[in-house]
């Protein structure tokens, strides 16, 4: 438990200067209203979701199908009038 606490305190000590530094954004974040926070939060979640989907699809391989191909456009049914 003490090791975890030491790691957490070390990480906090390392990122504290970055949190205290002035923002280099071209706009004032403190003037955002609720609509802007919801918009940017939604965009951030969308980007995170797309990246997670790409990473998951890249690491998991689809199982190869077993048996005949039952798609009608690949294997059309016979014409009943012939």
MIZA-495348 format. One line per field, with one value per atom (N, C-alpha, C): residue number from 1; chain; atom name; y, z negated, x. Coordinates in Angstrom, 2 decimals, decimal comma. Example, Ala and Ser with C-alpha at 12.3 -4.5 7.8 and 13.67 -1.06 7.14 Angstrom:
2
k <- (1  1  1  2  2  2)
c <- (A  A  A  A  A  A)
a <- (N  CA  C  N  CA  C)
py <- (-5,69  -4,50  -3,30  -2,25  -1,06  0,03)
pz <- (-7,80  -7,80  -7,80  -7,08  -7,14  -7,87)
px <- (13,19  12,30  13,20  12,85  13,67  12,90)
***
This chain:
82
k <- (1  1  1  2  2  2  3  3  3  4  4  4  5  5  5  6  6  6  7  7  7  8  8  8  9  9  9  10  10  10  11  11  11  12  12  12  13  13  13  14  14  14  15  15  15  16  16  16  17  17  17  18  18  18  19  19  19  20  20  20  21  21  21  22  22  22  23  23  23  24  24  24  25  25  25  26  26  26  27  27  27  28  28  28  29  29  29  30  30  30  31  31  31  32  32  32  33  33  33  34  34  34  35  35  35  36  36  36  37  37  37  38  38  38  39  39  39  40  40  40  41  41  41  42  42  42  43  43  43  44  44  44  45  45  45  46  46  46  47  47  47  48  48  48  49  49  49  50  50  50  51  51  51  52  52  52  53  53  53  54  54  54  55  55  55  56  56  56  57  57  57  58  58  58  59  59  59  60  60  60  61  61  61  62  62  62  63  63  63  64  64  64  65  65  65  66  66  66  67  67  67  68  68  68  69  69  69  70  70  70  71  71  71  72  72  72  73  73  73  74  74  74  75  75  75  76  76  76  77  77  77  78  78  78  79  79  79  80  80  80  81  81  81  82  82  82)
c <- (A  A  A  A  A  A  A  A  A  A  A  A  A  A  A  A  A  A  A  A  A  A  A  A  A  A  A  A  A  A  A  A  A  A  A  A  A  A  A  A  A  A  A  A  A  A  A  A  A  A  A  A  A  A  A  A  A  A  A  A  A  A  A  A  A  A  A  A  A  A  A  A  A  A  A  A  A  A  A  A  A  A  A  A  A  A  A  A  A  A  A  A  A  A  A  A  A  A  A  A  A  A  A  A  A  A  A  A  A  A  A  A  A  A  A  A  A  A  A  A  A  A  A  A  A  A  A  A  A  A  A  A  A  A  A  A  A  A  A  A  A  A  A  A  A  A  A  A  A  A  A  A  A  A  A  A  A  A  A  A  A  A  A  A  A  A  A  A  A  A  A  A  A  A  A  A  A  A  A  A  A  A  A  A  A  A  A  A  A  A  A  A  A  A  A  A  A  A  A  A  A  A  A  A  A  A  A  A  A  A  A  A  A  A  A  A  A  A  A  A  A  A  A  A  A  A  A  A  A  A  A  A  A  A  A  A  A  A  A  A  A  A  A  A  A  A)
a <- (N  CA  C  N  CA  C  N  CA  C  N  CA  C  N  CA  C  N  CA  C  N  CA  C  N  CA  C  N  CA  C  N  CA  C  N  CA  C  N  CA  C  N  CA  C  N  CA  C  N  CA  C  N  CA  C  N  CA  C  N  CA  C  N  CA  C  N  CA  C  N  CA  C  N  CA  C  N  CA  C  N  CA  C  N  CA  C  N  CA  C  N  CA  C  N  CA  C  N  CA  C  N  CA  C  N  CA  C  N  CA  C  N  CA  C  N  CA  C  N  CA  C  N  CA  C  N  CA  C  N  CA  C  N  CA  C  N  CA  C  N  CA  C  N  CA  C  N  CA  C  N  CA  C  N  CA  C  N  CA  C  N  CA  C  N  CA  C  N  CA  C  N  CA  C  N  CA  C  N  CA  C  N  CA  C  N  CA  C  N  CA  C  N  CA  C  N  CA  C  N  CA  C  N  CA  C  N  CA  C  N  CA  C  N  CA  C  N  CA  C  N  CA  C  N  CA  C  N  CA  C  N  CA  C  N  CA  C  N  CA  C  N  CA  C  N  CA  C  N  CA  C  N  CA  C  N  CA  C  N  CA  C  N  CA  C  N  CA  C  N  CA  C  N  CA  C  N  CA  C  N  CA  C  N  CA  C)
py <- (-1,19  0,00  1,26  1,23  2,38  2,64  1,55  1,70  2,41  2,05  2,70  4,18  4,48  5,87  6,67  6,06  6,74  7,00  6,04  6,23  7,35  7,35  8,39  9,77  9,88  11,18  11,63  10,69  11,03  11,53  10,87  11,30  12,69  12,92  14,23  15,30  14,99  15,95  16,24  15,24  15,45  16,26  16,09  16,80  18,14  18,44  19,69  20,92  20,97  22,15  22,32  21,21  21,32  21,86  21,51  22,03  23,50  23,96  25,35  26,26  25,69  26,49  27,20  28,33  29,02  28,22  28,40  27,67  28,31  27,49  27,99  27,88  27,73  27,63  29,00  29,05  30,35  30,98  30,39  30,93  30,80  31,56  31,57  30,48  29,47  28,33  28,73  29,74  30,13  30,78  31,20  31,85  30,85  29,56  28,55  28,45  28,29  28,03  26,53  26,19  24,78  24,13  24,87  24,30  23,97  24,83  24,57  23,36  23,26  22,10  20,81  20,84  19,63  19,30  20,31  20,08  19,47  20,10  19,60  18,26  18,05  16,75  15,66  15,97  14,99  14,68  15,67  15,43  14,58  14,86  14,07  12,62  12,38  11,01  10,30  11,04  10,45  10,01  10,86  10,52  9,32  9,29  8,16  6,87  6,96  5,78  5,26  6,15  5,74  5,10  5,71  5,14  3,77  3,63  2,33  1,27  1,65  0,70  0,28  1,22  0,90  -0,01  0,29  -0,55  -1,94  -2,04  -3,35  -4,17  -3,56  -4,28  -4,67  -3,89  -4,18  -5,37  -5,52  -6,59  -7,89  -7,85  -9,06  -9,48  -10,71  -11,25  -11,89  -11,69  -12,31  -13,79  -14,59  -16,02  -16,33  -17,25  -17,64  -18,45  -18,17  -18,87  -20,35  -21,18  -22,62  -23,00  -23,78  -24,23  -23,45  -23,70  -23,05  -21,58  -20,83  -19,41  -19,30  -18,81  -18,76  -17,40  -16,52  -15,21  -15,37  -14,79  -15,02  -14,37  -13,29  -12,66  -13,40  -14,20  -15,00  -16,36  -16,88  -18,21  -18,12  -17,56  -17,32  -18,63  -18,58  -19,79  -20,12  -21,36  -21,72  -21,07  -20,85  -20,24  -21,30  -21,04  -22,07  -22,30  -21,37  -21,50  -22,24  -22,66  -23,35  -24,85)
pz <- (0,00  0,00  0,00  -0,75  -0,81  0,54  1,28  2,60  3,57  3,52  4,38  4,03  2,74  2,29  2,74  2,68  3,13  4,63  5,38  6,84  7,16  6,49  6,73  6,38  5,26  4,86  5,83  6,34  7,33  8,62  9,07  10,29  10,10  8,95  8,68  8,66  8,06  8,02  9,42  10,30  11,66  12,52  12,31  13,18  12,60  11,35  10,73  11,50  11,95  12,72  14,02  14,65  15,89  15,62  14,48  14,15  13,76  13,21  12,79  13,92  15,01  16,13  16,84  17,46  18,21  19,44  19,82  20,97  22,26  23,23  24,53  25,57  25,11  26,03  26,62  27,86  28,49  28,03  27,04  26,55  25,03  24,42  22,95  22,50  21,83  21,39  20,28  19,51  18,39  18,84  20,10  20,59  21,23  21,19  21,79  20,99  21,70  21,07  21,08  20,63  20,56  21,93  22,91  24,26  24,85  24,64  25,17  24,50  23,15  22,44  22,91  23,13  23,64  25,05  25,89  27,26  27,28  26,58  26,61  25,88  24,84  24,17  25,07  25,83  26,76  27,88  28,38  29,43  28,88  27,66  27,06  26,88  26,40  26,25  27,59  28,62  29,95  30,46  30,29  30,74  29,95  28,65  27,83  28,27  28,55  29,00  30,34  31,28  32,59  32,47  31,68  31,49  30,83  29,83  29,16  30,12  30,99  31,98  32,96  33,42  34,36  33,71  32,47  31,77  31,53  31,11  30,85  32,13  33,23  34,49  35,04  34,73  35,23  34,50  33,22  32,43  32,50  32,74  32,79  34,24  34,52  35,86  35,94  37,04  37,24  37,54  36,98  37,22  38,67  39,25  40,63  40,62  41,57  41,57  41,91  41,24  41,49  42,20  43,22  43,93  45,21  45,89  47,18  47,01  48,06  48,09  48,39  47,44  47,58  48,02  48,41  48,87  50,24  50,40  51,63  52,84  52,67  53,83  54,27  53,39  53,76  54,32  53,83  54,22  54,45  55,60  55,80  55,85  55,39  55,46  56,91  57,20  58,58  59,02  60,30  60,86  60,88  60,20  60,12  61,47  62,43  63,70  64,76  64,44  65,47  65,34)
px <- (0,83  0,00  0,87  1,97  2,86  3,52  3,78  4,40  3,45  2,17  1,18  1,05  1,03  0,93  2,15  3,33  4,54  4,50  3,98  3,88  2,89  1,75  0,74  1,29  1,97  2,54  3,64  4,42  5,44  4,82  3,76  3,08  2,46  1,84  1,26  2,34  3,49  4,58  5,13  5,10  5,59  4,63  3,33  2,38  1,92  2,25  1,83  2,32  3,57  4,00  3,21  2,86  2,08  0,69  0,11  -1,22  -1,17  -0,06  0,07  0,52  1,01  1,52  0,37  0,66  -0,40  -0,81  -2,04  -2,57  -2,09  -1,75  -1,32  -2,42  -3,66  -4,78  -5,09  -5,55  -5,83  -7,14  -7,82  -9,07  -9,11  -9,99  -10,09  -11,04  -10,52  -11,32  -12,29  -11,95  -12,81  -14,10  -14,17  -15,39  -16,35  -16,03  -16,92  -18,21  -19,30  -20,58  -20,86  -22,04  -22,42  -22,46  -22,97  -23,08  -21,72  -20,74  -19,40  -18,76  -18,91  -18,35  -19,00  -20,31  -20,98  -20,52  -20,34  -19,89  -18,50  -17,56  -16,19  -16,05  -16,84  -16,84  -17,38  -18,43  -18,99  -18,01  -17,33  -16,33  -15,19  -14,75  -13,67  -14,10  -15,33  -15,81  -15,95  -16,38  -16,48  -15,11  -14,12  -12,76  -12,23  -12,45  -12,00  -12,69  -13,98  -14,72  -14,24  -13,96  -13,47  -12,09  -11,22  -9,88  -9,97  -10,84  -10,99  -11,51  -12,44  -12,98  -11,90  -11,09  -10,02  -9,00  -8,63  -7,64  -8,21  -9,45  -10,05  -10,17  -10,59  -10,70  -9,34  -8,33  -7,00  -6,38  -6,70  -6,09  -6,88  -8,19  -8,99  -9,19  -8,91  -9,12  -10,50  -11,17  -12,48  -12,29  -13,18  -13,10  -13,45  -12,74  -13,05  -14,34  -15,23  -16,52  -16,34  -17,12  -17,11  -18,40  -18,31  -19,50  -19,72  -20,86  -21,12  -21,49  -21,28  -21,63  -23,12  -23,90  -25,36  -25,89  -25,01  -25,47  -26,12  -27,34  -28,10  -27,44  -26,71  -26,09  -24,83  -24,25  -23,08  -23,51  -24,61  -25,08  -26,58  -27,02  -28,45  -29,24  -30,50  -31,32  -31,67  -31,97  -32,33  -33,63  -33,76  -34,98  -36,07  -37,22  -38,27  -39,00  -38,88  -39,58  -38,78  -37,59  -36,80  -36,85)
***
